[in-house]
């Protein structure tokens, strides 16, 4: 999954139904849920400040 920055949001595509979603950057630590199929996507455990920096740089 690739997460892209769009102003105050992160844009990401659901790997299951291929729907593009947006989430406020402040809510990424709560996990991602697709708006179409409602499947939860986990980013791999607890998110640390260093991981958030990787997401904002598009390296995750």
N, CA, C and O atoms as a GROMACS GRO file, in nm:
protein
  240
    1UNK      N    1   0.084  -0.116   0.000
    1UNK     CA    2   0.000   0.000   0.000
    1UNK      C    3   0.089   0.123   0.000
    1UNK      O    4   0.187   0.130   0.075
    2UNK      N    5   0.056   0.218  -0.082
    2UNK     CA    6   0.131   0.342  -0.090
    2UNK      C    7   0.044   0.454  -0.033
    2UNK      O    8  -0.071   0.471  -0.073
    3UNK      N    9   0.101   0.529   0.059
    3UNK     CA   10   0.030   0.641   0.121
    3UNK      C   11   0.089   0.770   0.066
    3UNK      O   12   0.211   0.789   0.067
    4UNK      N   13   0.001   0.859   0.017
    4UNK     CA   14   0.044   0.986  -0.039
    4UNK      C   15  -0.012   1.102   0.043
    4UNK      O   16  -0.122   1.091   0.099
    5UNK      N   17   0.061   1.211   0.050
    5UNK     CA   18   0.018   1.328   0.125
    5UNK      C   19  -0.068   1.416   0.035
    5UNK      O   20  -0.035   1.439  -0.081
    6UNK      N   21  -0.179   1.467   0.090
    6UNK     CA   22  -0.267   1.560   0.020
    6UNK      C   23  -0.318   1.661   0.122
    6UNK      O   24  -0.422   1.641   0.184
    7UNK      N   25  -0.244   1.771   0.139
    7UNK     CA   26  -0.273   1.875   0.238
    7UNK      C   27  -0.283   1.816   0.378
    7UNK      O   28  -0.181   1.770   0.430
    8UNK      N   29  -0.400   1.816   0.442
    8UNK     CA   30  -0.416   1.764   0.577
    8UNK      C   31  -0.451   1.616   0.578
    8UNK      O   32  -0.479   1.560   0.685
    9UNK      N   33  -0.451   1.552   0.463
    9UNK     CA   34  -0.493   1.412   0.450
    9UNK      C   35  -0.381   1.326   0.396
    9UNK      O   36  -0.286   1.374   0.335
   10UNK      N   37  -0.395   1.197   0.420
   10UNK     CA   38  -0.317   1.095   0.350
   10UNK      C   39  -0.413   1.025   0.255
   10UNK      O   40  -0.524   0.990   0.294
   11UNK      N   41  -0.370   1.004   0.132
   11UNK     CA   42  -0.448   0.927   0.034
   11UNK      C   43  -0.387   0.789   0.025
   11UNK      O   44  -0.265   0.774   0.022
   12UNK      N   45  -0.472   0.688   0.020
   12UNK     CA   46  -0.424   0.550   0.008
   12UNK      C   47  -0.529   0.468  -0.065
   12UNK      O   48  -0.648   0.503  -0.064
   13UNK      N   49  -0.486   0.361  -0.129
   13UNK     CA   50  -0.575   0.271  -0.200
   13UNK      C   51  -0.593   0.144  -0.121
   13UNK      O   52  -0.497   0.086  -0.071
   14UNK      N   53  -0.718   0.100  -0.109
   14UNK     CA   54  -0.749  -0.026  -0.043
   14UNK      C   55  -0.698  -0.139  -0.132
   14UNK      O   56  -0.729  -0.144  -0.252
   15UNK      N   57  -0.619  -0.228  -0.075
   15UNK     CA   58  -0.564  -0.339  -0.152
   15UNK      C   59  -0.668  -0.445  -0.186
   15UNK      O   60  -0.648  -0.526  -0.276
   16UNK      N   61  -0.779  -0.445  -0.114
   16UNK     CA   62  -0.880  -0.547  -0.136
   16UNK      C   63  -0.978  -0.507  -0.246
   16UNK      O   64  -1.006  -0.587  -0.336
   17UNK      N   65  -1.030  -0.384  -0.240
   17UNK     CA   66  -1.131  -0.342  -0.339
   17UNK      C   67  -1.081  -0.233  -0.434
   17UNK      O   68  -1.156  -0.190  -0.522
   18UNK      N   69  -0.956  -0.189  -0.418
   18UNK     CA   70  -0.892  -0.090  -0.504
   18UNK      C   71  -0.965   0.045  -0.505
   18UNK      O   72  -0.974   0.110  -0.609
   19UNK      N   73  -1.018   0.085  -0.392
   19UNK     CA   74  -1.084   0.214  -0.377
   19UNK      C   75  -0.986   0.314  -0.318
   19UNK      O   76  -0.912   0.281  -0.225
   20UNK      N   77  -0.984   0.436  -0.372
   20UNK     CA   78  -0.898   0.539  -0.316
   20UNK      C   79  -0.967   0.602  -0.195
   20UNK      O   80  -1.085   0.637  -0.202
   21UNK      N   81  -0.894   0.616  -0.085
   21UNK     CA   82  -0.947   0.669   0.040
   21UNK      C   83  -0.861   0.785   0.087
   21UNK      O   84  -0.746   0.800   0.046
   22UNK      N   85  -0.920   0.867   0.175
   22UNK     CA   86  -0.847   0.974   0.240
   22UNK      C   87  -0.870   0.965   0.390
   22UNK      O   88  -0.978   0.929   0.435
   23UNK      N   89  -0.766   0.997   0.466
   23UNK     CA   90  -0.778   0.998   0.612
   23UNK      C   91  -0.698   1.118   0.662
   23UNK      O   92  -0.591   1.149   0.610
   24UNK      N   93  -0.752   1.186   0.764
   24UNK     CA   94  -0.677   1.295   0.826
   24UNK      C   95  -0.546   1.243   0.882
   24UNK      O   96  -0.543   1.133   0.937
   25UNK      N   97  -0.440   1.318   0.869
   25UNK     CA   98  -0.308   1.272   0.914
   25UNK      C   99  -0.309   1.241   1.063
   25UNK      O  100  -0.234   1.154   1.107
   26UNK      N  101  -0.390   1.309   1.140
   26UNK     CA  102  -0.394   1.288   1.284
   26UNK      C  103  -0.456   1.153   1.321
   26UNK      O  104  -0.433   1.102   1.430
   27UNK      N  105  -0.535   1.095   1.231
   27UNK     CA  106  -0.604   0.969   1.259
   27UNK      C  107  -0.534   0.845   1.207
   27UNK      O  108  -0.584   0.734   1.225
   28UNK      N  109  -0.420   0.860   1.144
   28UNK     CA  110  -0.349   0.745   1.089
   28UNK      C  111  -0.310   0.648   1.199
   28UNK      O  112  -0.309   0.527   1.177
   29UNK      N  113  -0.277   0.699   1.318
   29UNK     CA  114  -0.236   0.611   1.428
   29UNK      C  115  -0.348   0.521   1.477
   29UNK      O  116  -0.322   0.420   1.542
   30UNK      N  117  -0.475   0.556   1.445
   30UNK     CA  118  -0.589   0.473   1.485
   30UNK      C  119  -0.609   0.356   1.390
   30UNK      O  120  -0.686   0.264   1.418
   31UNK      N  121  -0.540   0.358   1.278
   31UNK     CA  122  -0.556   0.254   1.176
   31UNK      C  123  -0.637   0.307   1.059
   31UNK      O  124  -0.699   0.413   1.069
   32UNK      N  125  -0.636   0.236   0.951
   32UNK     CA  126  -0.706   0.277   0.830
   32UNK      C  127  -0.820   0.182   0.802
   32UNK      O  128  -0.805   0.061   0.812
   33UNK      N  129  -0.936   0.238   0.767
   33UNK     CA  130  -1.052   0.159   0.730
   33UNK      C  131  -1.104   0.210   0.597
   33UNK      O  132  -1.122   0.330   0.579
   34UNK      N  133  -1.126   0.120   0.504
   34UNK     CA  134  -1.175   0.156   0.371
   34UNK      C  135  -1.317   0.210   0.380
   34UNK      O  136  -1.400   0.154   0.451
   35UNK      N  137  -1.344   0.317   0.310
   35UNK     CA  138  -1.477   0.376   0.309
   35UNK      C  139  -1.578   0.296   0.228
   35UNK      O  140  -1.698   0.311   0.250
   36UNK      N  141  -1.532   0.212   0.135
   36UNK     CA  142  -1.622   0.135   0.050
   36UNK      C  143  -1.651  -0.003   0.108
   36UNK      O  144  -1.767  -0.040   0.126
   37UNK      N  145  -1.546  -0.080   0.136
   37UNK     CA  146  -1.566  -0.219   0.182
   37UNK      C  147  -1.555  -0.233   0.334
   37UNK      O  148  -1.584  -0.339   0.388
   38UNK      N  149  -1.513  -0.127   0.402
   38UNK     CA  150  -1.502  -0.122   0.549
   38UNK      C  151  -1.402  -0.221   0.606
   38UNK      O  152  -1.413  -0.259   0.723
   39UNK      N  153  -1.305  -0.263   0.527
   39UNK     CA  154  -1.199  -0.351   0.577
   39UNK      C  155  -1.093  -0.268   0.645
   39UNK      O  156  -1.055  -0.162   0.596
   40UNK      N  157  -1.046  -0.316   0.758
   40UNK     CA  158  -0.939  -0.248   0.831
   40UNK      C  159  -0.804  -0.284   0.771
   40UNK      O  160  -0.780  -0.399   0.735
   41UNK      N  161  -0.718  -0.186   0.759
   41UNK     CA  162  -0.583  -0.207   0.711
   41UNK      C  163  -0.488  -0.166   0.822
   41UNK      O  164  -0.496  -0.054   0.873
   42UNK      N  165  -0.400  -0.254   0.858
   42UNK     CA  166  -0.307  -0.227   0.967
   42UNK      C  167  -0.172  -0.189   0.908
   42UNK      O  168  -0.129  -0.244   0.807
   43UNK      N  169  -0.107  -0.096   0.972
   43UNK     CA  170   0.023  -0.049   0.924
   43UNK      C  171   0.138  -0.126   0.987
   43UNK      O  172   0.254  -0.093   0.962
   44UNK      N  173   0.109  -0.226   1.066
   44UNK     CA  174   0.214  -0.310   1.122
   44UNK      C  175   0.253  -0.275   1.263
   44UNK      O  176   0.370  -0.243   1.288
   45UNK      N  177   0.161  -0.280   1.356
   45UNK     CA  178   0.193  -0.256   1.496
   45UNK      C  179   0.174  -0.113   1.538
   45UNK      O  180   0.110  -0.034   1.469
   46UNK      N  181   0.232  -0.080   1.653
   46UNK     CA  182   0.221   0.055   1.704
   46UNK      C  183   0.305   0.148   1.618
   46UNK      O  184   0.415   0.112   1.574
   47UNK      N  185   0.253   0.266   1.596
   47UNK     CA  186   0.324   0.362   1.514
   47UNK      C  187   0.406   0.453   1.602
   47UNK      O  188   0.354   0.517   1.693
   48UNK      N  189   0.533   0.459   1.575
   48UNK     CA  190   0.623   0.546   1.648
   48UNK      C  191   0.647   0.674   1.569
   48UNK      O  192   0.613   0.681   1.451
   49UNK      N  193   0.703   0.774   1.632
   49UNK     CA  194   0.730   0.901   1.565
   49UNK      C  195   0.818   0.880   1.442
   49UNK      O  196   0.799   0.948   1.340
   50UNK      N  197   0.914   0.789   1.450
   50UNK     CA  198   1.001   0.764   1.334
   50UNK      C  199   0.923   0.704   1.218
   50UNK      O  200   0.952   0.732   1.102
   51UNK      N  201   0.823   0.619   1.249
   51UNK     CA  202   0.740   0.562   1.144
   51UNK      C  203   0.651   0.668   1.082
   51UNK      O  204   0.627   0.666   0.961
   52UNK      N  205   0.600   0.761   1.163
   52UNK     CA  206   0.518   0.869   1.108
   52UNK      C  207   0.600   0.953   1.013
   52UNK      O  208   0.548   0.999   0.912
   53UNK      N  209   0.726   0.976   1.044
   53UNK     CA  210   0.812   1.052   0.954
   53UNK      C  211   0.830   0.978   0.821
   53UNK      O  212   0.834   1.040   0.716
   54UNK      N  213   0.841   0.844   0.827
   54UNK     CA  214   0.854   0.766   0.706
   54UNK      C  215   0.728   0.776   0.621
   54UNK      O  216   0.736   0.786   0.499
   55UNK      N  217   0.611   0.774   0.687
   55UNK     CA  218   0.486   0.785   0.612
   55UNK      C  219   0.478   0.920   0.543
   55UNK      O  220   0.443   0.926   0.425
   56UNK      N  221   0.510   1.028   0.614
   56UNK     CA  222   0.501   1.160   0.554
   56UNK      C  223   0.601   1.177   0.441
   56UNK      O  224   0.580   1.259   0.352
   57UNK      N  225   0.710   1.102   0.442
   57UNK     CA  226   0.808   1.108   0.335
   57UNK      C  227   0.776   1.010   0.223
   57UNK      O  228   0.843   1.009   0.120
   58UNK      N  229   0.672   0.926   0.241
   58UNK     CA  230   0.633   0.828   0.140
   58UNK      C  231   0.724   0.707   0.135
   58UNK      O  232   0.730   0.639   0.032
   59UNK      N  233   0.794   0.678   0.244
   59UNK     CA  234   0.889   0.567   0.245
   59UNK      C  235   0.833   0.442   0.308
   59UNK      O  236   0.902   0.340   0.308
   60UNK      N  237   0.714   0.443   0.360
   60UNK     CA  238   0.661   0.330   0.434
   60UNK      C  239   0.609   0.225   0.342
   60UNK      O  240   0.560   0.122   0.387
   0.00000   0.00000   0.00000
